[in-house]
Amino acid sequence: MTRWPWKMLGLKMIFTGLTWTNSCGTSNPHIYAAGDVANTSRPRITTVGYYEARYAASVILGHDEPITYPAVPVCIRDA
């Protein structure tokens, strides 16, 4: 087995995650990315990953609008 399995699947990976489209698609038309593996400008928190996963499921079922994120509360603590 190869050390980098995404290469075998035809996926394009950069330092911050899998490259993807506004509909959670990747360079492989049969694979979708959401949450921590997706290269997005959004924070990698549970609420964003959950929203992206639900959106990816809707795309698989035929939804064709690009993703639009709702307001996501984020708290930053300065130690």
Backbone torsions as a table, in degrees:
resi	resn	phi	psi	omega
1	MET	NA	138.6	-179.8
2	THR	-73.5	152.9	179.4
3	ARG	-72.3	-26.4	-178.2
4	TRP	-116.3	80.5	-174.0
5	PRO	-63.9	-23.2	179.8
6	TRP	-65.7	-25.5	177.2
7	LYS	-66.7	-40.4	178.2
8	MET	-63.2	-29.8	-178.3
9	LEU	-88.6	-0.6	179.5
10	GLY	77.1	24.1	-178.9
11	LEU	-92.3	146.0	177.3
12	LYS	-103.4	119.6	-178.4
13	MET	-113.6	134.8	170.7
14	ILE	-119.3	178.5	-173.7
15	PHE	-54.7	-36.6	-175.2
16	THR	-93.3	2.3	176.4
17	GLY	139.2	-172.1	178.1
18	LEU	-72.2	135.5	174.4
19	THR	-70.2	141.4	-176.1
20	TRP	-149.4	167.3	179.5
21	THR	-98.2	176.9	177.9
22	ASN	-69.2	-3.1	176.0
23	SER	-112.6	25.9	177.8
24	CYS	66.3	8.9	177.9
25	GLY	-77.8	158.0	177.8
26	THR	-116.2	-171.1	178.1
27	SER	-69.2	-14.3	172.6
28	ASN	-101.5	117.7	-174.3
29	PRO	-64.0	-8.4	-179.4
30	HIS	-103.2	2.2	-177.1
31	ILE	-125.9	135.0	178.8
32	TYR	-115.3	152.1	-179.7
33	ALA	-122.9	138.1	177.8
34	ALA	-150.5	155.2	175.9
35	GLY	73.1	-138.9	-172.9
36	ASP	-64.1	-25.0	-178.1
37	VAL	-85.1	-14.9	-176.8
38	ALA	-85.0	139.1	177.3
39	ASN	-85.7	92.4	179.0
40	THR	-127.2	167.8	176.7
41	SER	-88.9	-0.2	-178.8
42	ARG	-81.6	153.2	177.2
43	PRO	-64.4	146.8	-179.7
44	ARG	-89.0	78.0	178.6
45	ILE	-125.0	163.2	-173.1
46	THR	-55.8	-43.7	-176.2
47	THR	-63.1	-36.7	179.0
48	VAL	-70.6	-45.3	178.4
49	GLY	-60.7	-41.1	178.6
50	TYR	-62.7	-44.8	179.7
51	TYR	-63.8	-44.7	179.5
52	GLU	-63.6	-38.7	179.0
53	ALA	-65.0	-43.4	177.3
54	ARG	-64.5	-38.8	178.4
55	TYR	-65.9	-43.7	178.9
56	ALA	-59.4	-40.3	177.9
57	ALA	-63.2	-39.1	179.3
58	SER	-68.2	-33.5	176.6
59	VAL	-65.8	-43.5	178.4
60	ILE	-59.4	-33.6	-179.8
61	LEU	-85.6	2.3	173.0
62	GLY	117.4	-5.0	177.5
63	HIS	-66.7	133.5	-175.2
64	ASP	-123.5	12.7	176.6
65	GLU	-83.5	145.8	176.7
66	PRO	-65.7	156.5	-178.2
67	ILE	-68.7	135.7	171.8
68	THR	-127.9	123.6	-174.6
69	TYR	-84.9	139.8	171.1
70	PRO	-75.8	171.5	175.7
71	ALA	-62.5	133.1	-178.6
72	VAL	-118.5	115.7	178.9
73	PRO	-69.7	133.1	178.5
74	VAL	-134.9	133.9	179.0
75	CYS	-114.4	127.3	178.5
76	ILE	-113.6	127.1	-179.0
77	ARG	-109.0	129.3	176.8
78	ASP	-97.0	117.1	-174.4
79	ALA	-78.4	NA	NA
